[in-house]
Amino acid sequence: MMVAQRQPDRGANPKPRVRTWRPKSTTGCLTCKIRRVKCDEAKPSCNRCSSTGRKCDGYASPPQPASFPMATSPVTSVSPSHPLSCGRFASKEEGESFDFFMKYAVRDLCGFFNSPFWQRELLQATHYHPAIRHGVIAVGAMHRRYASGEDCAAADKVSDKQLTFALEQTNKAIQELTKSPEAASVTETQLKTIMTCCILFSTLACLHCEQQEALNHIRCGLKLMKELIGMVMCLEDPFASLYSHPVTLKSLRQTFLGLNVQALSMMSSTDLAHWEIIPAYFLENCPTFLTPWVSLECTQHYFESLLSNVLAFIQGTMELPSADSLETTDENVSEFVFAQLQQRFHTGIARLHRTFPDVYSRTADADAISVRLICAQVELFLMMTSPEGVRGDRFDDEGPFEVLMDLVVRLEELRVRHQEFAGGGFPRPVYSSTHGPSYTLFLVATRAPTLQLRKKAIGILLKNPRRDGLWDGPWAGMIAQEAMTLEENAARKVLGSEAVEQQIPSQFRIREIRFSYPGPKKVTVEFWNERAIERGERGWIKHFTK
């Protein structure tokens, strides 16, 4: 928005205007500092955070290197001092990569919400666990390499110093992990360190377009999560686990729930057969289900957990309760679970309206729009799923897809408004570790009824160098475009060219898309339409390379 400026007085002896120097305030709350907005510094929580439904993380206090803050209270320090002055790095490159991670990468990794894991706990853990420190340095170097390119996959080169340095740091992290005792004597602290490294390693793999490697790390982390939860439940004093590690069990569970959503949304049938069956207590005992929603972050965690439930139910990776425990027959267990998922959704929506009545009117807040986006995704999957857990494809109702598209466009407008542009006018590549808009656009591009809406989603995917965890935007756009081309060709072959002017008949729509990853920066995609599925024919196989 252009602001009119008062013209200077052009009379005699004009004096140049000198801006009065004032010291920059550094006493604002941590949340406002991260958002780069002016804080009113009200105590104990600032009014700017409270009025927008955010959680105020309090005010910074002098660092205490000897111990990290307790997980039961708000953490007020993320780093003891500038990294280059800490004496914890073996080289200048290590300090620079850590500094880049702390100042720039964290903002992208968090997505649209504050994240205690990325913003606070992970940085604290680097002071006590060398494996995590080297993993963070590797992510900083790889993220810096990714953000400096003009597309989503910078080419590998022998002279690529950032890539070589990131791989060296990854190897150092692995070497630190191998110093741990045998698996039989692994402690809770060591499990948390390994799980944190699984998150860092999966992030590195995604930044390097190695989706299969990322899936392997996520699966390993989910397996360890079940072991860790079982270990904590057996403790005489469960609260003792709060002091064992800077990274909390709550943050690990929320992070892996988000990664599980990404994985379930794109895995092949082969991967699903070897995926971890998520135990009921892992999904059911979500803290935000019973605790008050003090911020939109809590709401996001609730619906992300619910989306993970729904996808696990559809893909058959959810541990269902026994028929005896429900006092019913085996045939009715799925119907009971599906009805419970629907009830949770409607309960969550009612609670959202009650707790944040203005969430639908906050059109300029990315966090509010992001909450509405994940709610719309959960609703769409419930509409497309039968009580038996079989997902149907409803291509006739455009309303839900228009809602998804409208929300994604709003997020994109906010991103463009606040994005720092690189040289040459290209938008800087963005990598978020969260469940972002890339998968939503792919859903619209492959499932929406009209070609106009689908082409709009494909255009946004191809245009923007964005990656949300496992989902690469331009890559998803190419796959969706290929699916639409196959549909159009099949329909024209049978019905003629006039049959696909606005909408492709449902019998020619692609019903199933399966991904496999034969190597780095390579994906093989199999497409099936309804005719091929009914006749037992093999689908189309296409290969894509970055």
TALINKA-V201324 format. One line per field, one symbol per residue. psi: psi as a letter, one per 30 degrees, with the letter a starting at -180 (. if undefined). Layout:
# TALINKA-V201324
psi = ???
This chain:
# TALINKA-V201324
psi = kkkkkkklkgakhkkkkkkkkkkkkgglleeeeefhlkkfglkfklfeeefgglkkgakklklifflllkfflkkgkfkeakefgfggkfleeeeeeeeeeeeeeeeeefbglkjeeefdeeeeffffjeeeeeeeeeeeeeeeeefflfafjkkklegjeeeeeeeeeeeeeeeeefflalefgkleeeeeeeeeeeeeeeeeeefghieeeeeeeeeeeeeeeeeeeeeeffkejfffffgfkekleeeeeeefeeeeeeeffglleeeefglkjklefeeehkefeelkjflfeeeeeefeeeeeeeeeeefggkjklleeffhaleffeeeeeeeeeeeeeeeeeeeeeeeifgeffifgjeeeeeeeeeeeeeeeeeegklffgkkljjgfjfeeeeeeeeeeeeeeeeeeefkkklkggkkkkkjkfljafeeeeeeeffflekeeeeeeeeeeefekikkjbfjkdeeeeeeeeeeeeeeeeeeeeeflfffgeekkkeffkjekkkkljflkgkkkkkkkleeeeefglkakkkkkk.
